Amino acid sequence: SAPSCAAWGSNRLSCFAVHYGSDHVQHIWWDGAQWIRWEDLGGAATSAPGVVSWGTNRLDVFVRGSDSALWHKWWDGTAWSGWQSLGGSLTSAPACASRGENQIDCFARGSDSALWHIWWDGATWIGWENLGGLITSAPSAASWETERLDVLVRGSDYSLWHKSWNGVAWSDWQDLGEELTSAPSCVSWGPDHLDCFANASQSSLMSAERGLLRRTLSR
């Protein structure tokens, strides 16, 4: 599968991917000085993983399982948990983000091609919630401040579509244009800053910063 990576501390990075032969989730990490060997985390994944860190030395990993449900495994700083089913009927890889300490929001395309949402409020998992839309890719999610969420997807018209949570309510869907040939991948690099990347129909890598599309790397 495609890899998914997250930082869980200063100069610390963990990357996850699904092994071709076993469908197990594999993990490799940077300990601040070197890359440490691949580790088998098991599972029966049918999608690329999603990973998020909401605190130092904390990792939460999510995949679509062989039953199309969302499955979850976490690192608490000492050991890995077992796999936990969070239900749902997913037709894409999950995308997860943290909007605060001990907070996680996960998104995926459902069997109805809409965007579905489940979240951890610090004590329990809540959802699933239907956020609508008609999407043709896995989503991507990012948070650039406490209680802020931005979710981006490729729509049925192949444009980049955006939906955000401001801490009180969800926005309407916003069309950011372009003709994408892949799912988007988004990251925040500071307050009120968001960059999204995807393959475009011109076979170029495109970046969307705060809704403005610009080509950043030609192939």
Backbone as CSV, one residue per row, in Angstrom:
resi,resn,N_x,N_y,N_z,CA_x,CA_y,CA_z,C_x,C_y,C_z
1,SER,0.849,-1.197,0.000,0.000,0.000,0.000,0.876,1.235,0.000
2,ALA,0.234,2.372,-0.172,0.924,3.643,0.046,1.304,3.757,1.520
3,PRO,2.369,4.486,1.841,2.747,4.684,3.232,1.953,5.814,3.877
4,SER,1.915,5.803,5.210,1.339,6.885,5.995,2.255,7.131,7.173
5,CYS,2.595,8.395,7.442,3.619,8.717,8.447,3.136,9.790,9.404
6,ALA,3.678,9.776,10.606,3.367,10.793,11.611,4.568,10.983,12.523
7,ALA,4.727,12.219,13.017,5.751,12.524,14.024,5.117,12.413,15.402
8,TRP,5.804,11.734,16.330,5.272,11.559,17.692,6.177,12.209,18.735
9,GLY,7.042,13.115,18.267,7.944,13.861,19.138,8.986,14.561,18.290
10,SER,9.788,15.389,18.893,10.844,16.084,18.173,11.849,15.093,17.598
11,ASN,12.096,15.181,16.279,13.045,14.300,15.595,12.648,12.827,15.706
12,ARG,11.349,12.570,15.751,10.819,11.206,15.772,9.781,11.067,14.666
13,LEU,9.854,9.965,13.915,8.941,9.751,12.803,8.640,8.271,12.670
14,SER,7.367,7.932,12.513,6.951,6.552,12.270,6.191,6.480,10.967
15,CYS,6.487,5.447,10.158,5.810,5.227,8.885,5.195,3.827,8.872
16,PHE,4.022,3.717,8.261,3.259,2.470,8.227,2.840,2.185,6.792
17,ALA,2.790,0.903,6.441,2.297,0.471,5.138,1.841,-0.972,5.270
18,VAL,1.048,-1.419,4.298,0.548,-2.795,4.306,1.485,-3.674,3.480
19,HIS,1.892,-4.794,4.063,2.802,-5.734,3.420,2.106,-6.458,2.282
20,TYR,2.797,-6.568,1.143,2.201,-7.132,-0.069,1.748,-8.571,0.116
21,GLY,2.532,-9.384,0.803,2.258,-10.810,0.867,1.311,-11.242,1.965
22,SER,1.165,-10.425,3.025,0.416,-10.884,4.196,-0.788,-10.037,4.564
23,ASP,-0.910,-8.833,4.008,-1.933,-7.856,4.393,-1.758,-7.355,5.821
24,HIS,-0.584,-7.644,6.430,-0.285,-7.107,7.758,0.215,-5.667,7.642
25,VAL,-0.032,-4.889,8.680,0.522,-3.540,8.758,1.969,-3.638,9.222
26,GLN,2.856,-2.966,8.490,4.273,-2.931,8.819,4.663,-1.524,9.267
27,HIS,5.648,-1.453,10.153,6.028,-0.188,10.787,7.549,-0.044,10.772
28,ILE,8.010,1.134,10.368,9.426,1.482,10.461,9.511,2.869,11.084
29,TRP,10.542,3.117,11.899,10.588,4.409,12.584,12.007,4.953,12.692
30,TRP,12.038,6.289,12.788,13.267,7.056,12.969,13.358,7.432,14.438
31,ASP,14.458,7.025,15.121,14.581,7.233,16.568,15.368,8.476,16.932
32,GLY,15.644,9.314,15.941,16.423,10.525,16.158,17.837,10.417,15.643
33,ALA,18.295,9.173,15.382,19.641,8.958,14.868,19.681,8.018,13.673
34,GLN,18.717,7.078,13.617,18.722,6.097,12.538,17.335,5.492,12.367
35,TRP,17.128,4.857,11.195,15.893,4.117,10.955,15.994,2.742,11.602
36,ILE,14.947,2.369,12.339,14.864,1.076,13.010,14.054,0.119,12.138
37,ARG,14.435,-1.146,12.175,13.908,-2.201,11.304,12.380,-2.174,11.185
38,TRP,11.899,-2.816,10.112,10.471,-3.013,9.933,9.912,-3.942,11.008
39,GLU,8.757,-3.581,11.541,8.074,-4.326,12.591,6.700,-4.743,12.077
40,ASP,6.319,-6.006,12.272,5.022,-6.523,11.835,3.987,-6.301,12.936
41,LEU,2.925,-5.518,12.607,1.877,-5.214,13.580,0.617,-6.047,13.364
42,GLY,0.668,-6.991,12.430,-0.473,-7.866,12.203,-1.628,-7.172,11.520
43,GLY,-2.825,-7.689,11.725,-4.023,-7.154,11.103,-4.323,-7.840,9.789
44,ALA,-5.457,-7.484,9.202,-5.877,-7.976,7.886,-6.385,-6.771,7.103
45,ALA,-5.469,-5.937,6.668,-5.790,-4.639,6.080,-6.156,-4.761,4.605
46,THR,-7.153,-3.992,4.197,-7.528,-3.914,2.790,-7.445,-2.475,2.284
47,SER,-6.675,-1.655,2.970,-6.438,-0.276,2.541,-5.082,0.163,3.058
48,ALA,-4.620,1.266,2.520,-3.472,1.928,3.130,-3.855,2.374,4.539
49,PRO,-2.894,2.416,5.455,-3.208,2.870,6.814,-3.336,4.385,6.903
50,GLY,-4.005,4.824,7.968,-3.988,6.212,8.381,-3.370,6.266,9.767
51,VAL,-2.605,7.296,10.066,-1.932,7.370,11.367,-1.999,8.802,11.886
52,VAL,-2.115,8.935,13.198,-2.154,10.242,13.831,-1.467,10.145,15.192
53,SER,-0.875,11.253,15.635,-0.303,11.346,16.972,-0.908,12.552,17.669
54,TRP,-1.536,12.318,18.844,-2.123,13.449,19.578,-1.274,13.877,20.768
55,GLY,-0.131,13.217,20.989,0.753,13.588,22.088,2.104,12.922,21.943
56,THR,3.073,13.373,22.701,4.410,12.810,22.654,4.379,11.320,22.957
57,ASN,5.034,10.548,22.069,5.163,9.095,22.233,3.817,8.366,22.148
58,ARG,2.854,8.976,21.461,1.545,8.360,21.241,1.296,8.232,19.735
59,LEU,0.842,7.042,19.313,0.505,6.798,17.920,-0.812,6.028,17.844
60,ASP,-1.661,6.401,16.910,-2.896,5.671,16.629,-2.928,5.353,15.144
61,VAL,-3.111,4.075,14.811,-3.079,3.591,13.432,-4.443,3.011,13.088
62,PHE,-4.911,3.293,11.865,-6.234,2.872,11.422,-6.146,2.272,10.025
63,VAL,-6.925,1.211,9.778,-7.021,0.626,8.446,-8.457,0.167,8.205
64,ARG,-8.791,-0.021,6.947,-10.004,-0.763,6.612,-9.664,-2.238,6.673
65,GLY,-10.458,-3.018,7.404,-10.201,-4.440,7.547,-10.841,-5.257,6.448
66,SER,-10.658,-6.549,6.503,-11.213,-7.451,5.498,-12.738,-7.496,5.549
67,ASP,-13.336,-7.024,6.641,-14.790,-6.930,6.772,-15.319,-5.545,6.409
68,SER,-14.451,-4.683,5.860,-14.758,-3.301,5.454,-14.995,-2.363,6.637
69,ALA,-14.800,-2.837,7.869,-14.907,-1.973,9.046,-13.594,-1.222,9.279
70,LEU,-13.657,-0.193,10.110,-12.468,0.543,10.528,-11.839,-0.167,11.723
71,TRP,-10.543,-0.464,11.611,-9.813,-1.121,12.689,-8.714,-0.202,13.201
72,HIS,-8.456,-0.298,14.520,-7.619,0.661,15.236,-6.607,-0.073,16.116
73,LYS,-5.379,0.426,16.100,-4.313,-0.081,16.976,-3.509,1.122,17.449
74,TRP,-3.039,1.102,18.702,-2.334,2.275,19.218,-1.110,1.888,20.046
75,TRP,-0.175,2.852,20.087,1.046,2.776,20.885,0.911,3.778,22.022
76,ASP,1.044,3.310,23.280,0.823,4.182,24.441,2.115,4.687,25.074
77,GLY,3.232,4.462,24.369,4.531,4.870,24.893,5.322,3.714,25.456
78,THR,4.630,2.582,25.682,5.271,1.393,26.236,5.057,0.161,25.368
79,ALA,3.831,-0.025,24.873,3.501,-1.236,24.119,2.373,-0.949,23.138
80,TRP,2.261,-1.823,22.120,1.158,-1.767,21.183,-0.067,-2.476,21.766
81,SER,-1.239,-1.906,21.519,-2.504,-2.550,21.867,-2.798,-3.665,20.861
82,GLY,-3.886,-4.421,21.106,-4.437,-5.283,20.074,-5.234,-4.460,19.077
83,TRP,-5.786,-5.131,18.062,-6.620,-4.453,17.079,-8.056,-4.328,17.613
84,GLN,-8.665,-3.169,17.416,-10.011,-2.844,17.882,-10.888,-2.482,16.688
85,SER,-12.068,-3.111,16.564,-12.997,-2.769,15.493,-13.859,-1.581,15.903
86,LEU,-13.941,-0.591,14.989,-14.787,0.584,15.221,-15.997,0.587,14.302
87,GLY,-16.239,-0.532,13.617,-17.417,-0.655,12.778,-17.327,0.169,11.511
88,GLY,-18.484,0.443,10.930,-18.562,1.184,9.685,-18.520,0.268,8.473
89,SER,-18.780,0.858,7.304,-18.715,0.142,6.031,-17.930,1.009,5.057
90,LEU,-16.620,0.836,5.061,-15.705,1.710,4.344,-15.440,1.212,2.926
91,THR,-15.321,2.167,1.992,-14.906,1.836,0.635,-13.647,2.607,0.246
92,SER,-12.932,3.105,1.245,-11.654,3.791,1.012,-10.768,3.608,2.223
93,ALA,-9.527,4.000,2.069,-8.635,4.096,3.215,-9.133,5.198,4.153
94,PRO,-8.880,5.077,5.455,-9.257,6.132,6.393,-8.230,7.267,6.390
95,ALA,-8.686,8.442,6.808,-7.810,9.594,7.040,-8.135,10.139,8.411
96,CYS,-7.121,10.372,9.229,-7.349,10.776,10.621,-6.516,11.994,10.967
97,ALA,-7.021,12.799,11.890,-6.321,13.987,12.371,-6.664,14.197,13.833
98,SER,-5.796,14.904,14.543,-6.046,15.262,15.933,-6.221,16.764,16.047
99,ARG,-7.331,17.201,16.670,-7.583,18.634,16.873,-7.325,19.072,18.303
100,GLY,-6.673,18.194,19.093,-6.349,18.527,20.463,-5.856,17.294,21.196
101,GLU,-5.324,17.465,22.401,-4.812,16.341,23.172,-5.915,15.329,23.453
102,ASN,-5.607,14.057,23.181,-6.544,12.952,23.392,-7.823,13.103,22.564
103,GLN,-7.680,13.698,21.375,-8.794,13.867,20.443,-8.375,13.299,19.089
104,ILE,-9.255,12.511,18.471,-8.994,11.950,17.148,-10.268,12.024,16.325
105,ASP,-10.133,12.424,15.062,-11.229,12.379,14.106,-10.785,11.566,12.903
106,CYS,-11.619,10.599,12.485,-11.314,9.751,11.329,-12.422,9.869,10.298
107,PHE,-12.020,9.821,9.037,-12.927,10.006,7.918,-12.669,8.912,6.885
108,ALA,-13.724,8.518,6.170,-13.587,7.556,5.079,-14.799,7.679,4.165
109,ARG,-14.644,7.202,2.946,-15.792,7.095,2.055,-16.610,5.871,2.449
110,GLY,-17.938,6.039,2.522,-18.821,4.937,2.857,-19.314,4.199,1.630
111,SER,-20.131,3.182,1.845,-20.669,2.384,0.743,-21.618,3.187,-0.136
112,ASP,-22.095,4.346,0.344,-22.955,5.236,-0.430,-22.167,6.339,-1.128
113,SER,-20.840,6.264,-1.082,-19.913,7.242,-1.686,-19.930,8.594,-0.982
114,ALA,-20.582,8.695,0.163,-20.537,9.909,0.978,-19.342,9.853,1.930
115,LEU,-19.015,11.009,2.527,-17.967,11.091,3.542,-18.564,10.758,4.904
116,TRP,-17.946,9.808,5.597,-18.392,9.409,6.932,-17.313,9.728,7.966
117,HIS,-17.764,10.000,9.189,-16.899,10.556,10.237,-17.163,9.848,11.559
118,ILE,-16.097,9.478,12.254,-16.170,8.949,13.613,-15.097,9.651,14.433
119,TRP,-15.359,9.895,15.727,-14.364,10.634,16.510,-14.269,10.116,17.940
120,TRP,-13.079,10.321,18.494,-12.757,9.997,19.884,-12.754,11.290,20.672
121,ASP,-13.590,11.378,21.723,-13.739,12.627,22.471,-12.891,12.688,23.736
122,GLY,-11.983,11.711,23.886,-11.142,11.639,25.067,-11.566,10.552,26.021
123,ALA,-12.802,10.036,25.803,-13.322,8.975,26.678,-13.959,7.838,25.902
124,THR,-14.576,8.158,24.751,-15.283,7.125,23.983,-15.322,7.505,22.512
125,TRP,-15.557,6.495,21.655,-15.748,6.740,20.226,-17.213,7.125,19.965
126,ILE,-17.408,8.164,19.143,-18.734,8.681,18.805,-18.916,8.637,17.284
127,GLY,-20.078,8.300,16.829,-20.358,8.236,15.382,-20.843,6.850,15.027
128,TRP,-21.068,6.566,13.818,-20.608,7.274,12.624,-21.586,8.406,12.216
129,GLU,-21.029,9.454,11.575,-21.802,10.608,11.137,-21.630,10.762,9.631
130,ASN,-22.745,10.954,8.918,-22.716,11.146,7.466,-22.537,12.630,7.162
131,LEU,-21.421,12.976,6.486,-21.142,14.371,6.134,-21.473,14.693,4.684
132,GLY,-22.124,13.745,3.996,-22.578,14.013,2.639,-21.469,14.006,1.617
133,GLY,-21.755,14.605,0.488,-20.821,14.625,-0.625,-20.959,13.382,-1.490
134,LEU,-20.330,13.429,-2.654,-20.250,12.297,-3.562,-18.800,12.211,-3.992
135,ILE,-18.037,11.344,-3.328,-16.584,11.382,-3.450,-16.052,10.151,-4.165
136,THR,-14.925,10.349,-4.834,-14.330,9.289,-5.647,-12.893,8.994,-5.231
137,SER,-12.548,9.304,-4.003,-11.198,9.029,-3.498,-11.259,8.839,-1.997
138,ALA,-10.170,8.355,-1.450,-9.999,8.428,-0.005,-9.886,9.897,0.395
139,PRO,-10.364,10.269,1.572,-10.221,11.641,2.038,-8.818,11.897,2.603
140,SER,-8.548,13.169,2.843,-7.369,13.584,3.595,-7.819,14.599,4.627
141,ALA,-7.254,14.531,5.835,-7.692,15.401,6.924,-6.492,16.041,7.610
142,ALA,-6.673,17.257,8.080,-5.619,17.974,8.801,-6.258,18.920,9.808
143,SER,-5.489,19.303,10.823,-5.936,20.278,11.816,-4.829,21.306,12.027
144,TRP,-5.171,22.598,11.877,-4.138,23.631,12.047,-4.294,24.422,13.346
145,GLU,-5.320,24.121,14.147,-5.421,24.683,15.490,-6.432,23.865,16.275
146,THR,-6.472,24.072,17.581,-7.397,23.334,18.431,-8.832,23.504,17.950
147,GLU,-9.531,22.381,17.815,-10.934,22.317,17.388,-11.154,22.645,15.921
148,ARG,-10.084,22.771,15.120,-10.233,23.037,13.687,-9.928,21.768,12.897
149,LEU,-10.766,21.455,11.923,-10.546,20.319,11.039,-10.795,20.743,9.594
150,ASP,-9.955,20.272,8.690,-10.160,20.449,7.260,-10.092,19.086,6.599
151,VAL,-11.106,18.757,5.799,-11.172,17.488,5.086,-11.271,17.777,3.599
152,LEU,-10.453,17.072,2.801,-10.447,17.280,1.360,-10.561,15.950,0.643
153,VAL,-11.294,15.960,-0.476,-11.555,14.746,-1.238,-11.576,15.093,-2.730
154,ARG,-11.482,14.070,-3.565,-11.796,14.228,-4.984,-13.274,13.925,-5.160
155,GLY,-14.000,14.825,-5.830,-15.425,14.645,-6.032,-15.741,13.831,-7.272
156,SER,-17.028,13.655,-7.517,-17.451,12.891,-8.695,-17.104,13.601,-9.996
157,ASP,-16.840,14.917,-9.927,-16.404,15.689,-11.090,-14.882,15.771,-11.171
158,TYR,-14.183,15.053,-10.292,-12.721,14.982,-10.202,-12.086,16.272,-9.692
159,SER,-12.882,17.237,-9.261,-12.355,18.441,-8.628,-11.965,18.144,-7.177
160,LEU,-11.153,19.033,-6.612,-10.819,18.980,-5.197,-11.928,19.670,-4.413
161,TRP,-12.532,18.933,-3.465,-13.605,19.477,-2.642,-13.172,19.531,-1.175
162,HIS,-13.659,20.567,-0.475,-13.190,20.905,0.874,-14.375,21.090,1.813
163,LYS,-14.239,20.568,3.024,-15.227,20.774,4.088,-14.463,21.011,5.382
164,SER,-14.916,21.921,6.230,-14.178,22.264,7.450,-15.099,22.321,8.664
165,TRP,-14.488,22.067,9.824,-15.143,22.181,11.130,-14.471,23.306,11.888
166,ASN,-15.257,24.280,12.378,-14.693,25.462,13.045,-14.780,25.399,14.563
167,GLY,-15.143,24.222,15.087,-15.306,24.065,16.524,-16.748,24.099,16.961
168,VAL,-17.636,24.553,16.047,-19.064,24.655,16.356,-19.903,23.900,15.328
169,ALA,-19.565,24.072,14.041,-20.390,23.494,12.982,-19.530,23.173,11.769
170,TRP,-20.064,22.265,10.926,-19.426,21.941,9.655,-19.815,22.967,8.593
171,SER,-18.862,23.327,7.754,-19.133,24.182,6.603,-19.871,23.394,5.524
172,ASP,-20.359,24.105,4.511,-20.813,23.462,3.292,-19.594,22.968,2.514
173,TRP,-19.832,22.128,1.521,-18.760,21.684,0.640,-18.324,22.836,-0.267
174,GLN,-17.019,22.971,-0.470,-16.434,24.039,-1.292,-15.634,23.414,-2.422
175,ASP,-15.922,23.819,-3.656,-15.223,23.308,-4.835,-13.956,24.132,-5.068
176,LEU,-12.777,23.474,-5.020,-11.499,24.156,-5.225,-10.947,23.933,-6.637
177,GLY,-11.731,23.263,-7.494,-11.354,23.164,-8.894,-10.270,22.148,-9.198
178,GLU,-9.718,22.228,-10.380,-8.697,21.354,-10.963,-9.314,20.010,-11.327
179,GLU,-8.600,19.195,-12.076,-9.039,17.851,-12.453,-8.011,16.865,-11.928
180,LEU,-8.334,16.181,-10.842,-7.397,15.319,-10.134,-7.479,13.884,-10.644
181,THR,-6.327,13.216,-10.632,-6.274,11.804,-10.996,-5.840,10.944,-9.815
182,SER,-5.826,11.522,-8.632,-5.496,10.761,-7.416,-6.238,11.366,-6.242
183,ALA,-6.188,10.659,-5.120,-6.670,11.239,-3.868,-5.742,12.380,-3.454
184,PRO,-6.254,13.377,-2.734,-5.391,14.431,-2.204,-4.673,13.975,-0.937
185,SER,-3.580,14.645,-0.618,-2.869,14.455,0.645,-2.558,15.834,1.204
186,CYS,-2.970,16.090,2.443,-2.912,17.439,3.004,-2.175,17.460,4.337
187,VAL,-1.556,18.582,4.626,-0.817,18.754,5.871,-0.860,20.228,6.268
188,SER,-0.880,20.483,7.570,-0.777,21.840,8.081,0.620,22.072,8.631
189,TRP,1.208,23.210,8.286,2.564,23.528,8.758,2.579,24.763,9.660
190,GLY,1.390,25.160,10.133,1.310,26.268,11.072,-0.117,26.767,11.162
191,PRO,-0.422,27.621,12.150,-1.770,28.160,12.291,-2.247,28.835,11.009
192,ASP,-3.469,28.474,10.583,-4.091,29.061,9.406,-3.325,28.767,8.115
193,HIS,-2.553,27.663,8.088,-1.826,27.262,6.885,-2.126,25.799,6.582
194,LEU,-2.424,25.546,5.325,-2.776,24.202,4.888,-2.293,24.001,3.462
195,ASP,-1.568,22.907,3.216,-1.132,22.553,1.869,-1.679,21.186,1.504
196,CYS,-2.227,21.090,0.281,-2.765,19.835,-0.232,-2.120,19.509,-1.566
197,PHE,-1.884,18.220,-1.784,-1.194,17.764,-2.982,-1.976,16.636,-3.633
198,ALA,-1.944,16.592,-4.965,-2.589,15.500,-5.697,-2.018,15.467,-7.109
199,ASN,-2.119,14.323,-7.753,-1.810,14.248,-9.177,-2.948,14.895,-9.950
200,ALA,-2.585,15.705,-10.949,-3.577,16.387,-11.775,-3.609,15.761,-13.160
201,SER,-4.635,16.122,-13.936,-4.814,15.530,-15.260,-3.663,15.872,-16.192
202,GLN,-2.922,16.960,-15.882,-1.754,17.325,-16.666,-0.526,16.521,-16.256
203,SER,-0.716,15.487,-15.427,0.377,14.652,-14.912,1.390,15.477,-14.143
204,SER,0.916,16.457,-13.418,1.749,17.282,-12.555,1.279,17.138,-11.125
205,LEU,2.172,17.441,-10.201,1.776,17.474,-8.791,1.253,18.865,-8.498
206,MET,0.042,18.921,-7.952,-0.589,20.205,-7.686,-0.650,20.451,-6.191
207,SER,-0.580,21.714,-5.807,-0.696,22.095,-4.398,-1.815,23.102,-4.238
208,ALA,-2.633,22.922,-3.214,-3.678,23.901,-2.890,-3.362,24.489,-1.536
209,GLU,-3.125,25.789,-1.502,-2.839,26.473,-0.238,-3.958,27.458,0.024
210,ARG,-4.781,27.135,1.058,-5.915,27.975,1.426,-6.840,28.168,0.232
211,GLY,-7.023,27.146,-0.597,-7.975,27.206,-1.687,-7.398,27.660,-3.008
212,LEU,-6.159,28.149,-3.032,-5.545,28.604,-4.271,-4.691,27.501,-4.851
213,LEU,-5.073,27.002,-6.031,-4.323,25.909,-6.664,-3.098,26.465,-7.368
214,ARG,-1.992,25.778,-7.226,-0.785,26.167,-7.932,0.053,24.937,-8.207
215,ARG,0.707,24.893,-9.356,1.566,23.776,-9.686,2.907,23.959,-8.958
216,THR,3.372,22.943,-8.238,4.602,23.074,-7.486,5.715,22.156,-7.983
217,LEU,5.364,21.134,-8.749,6.388,20.222,-9.237,5.900,19.556,-10.501
218,SER,6.621,19.754,-11.604,6.272,19.110,-12.874,6.999,17.800,-12.995
219,ARG,6.370,16.833,-13.637,6.993,15.524,-13.838,7.521,15.419,-15.248
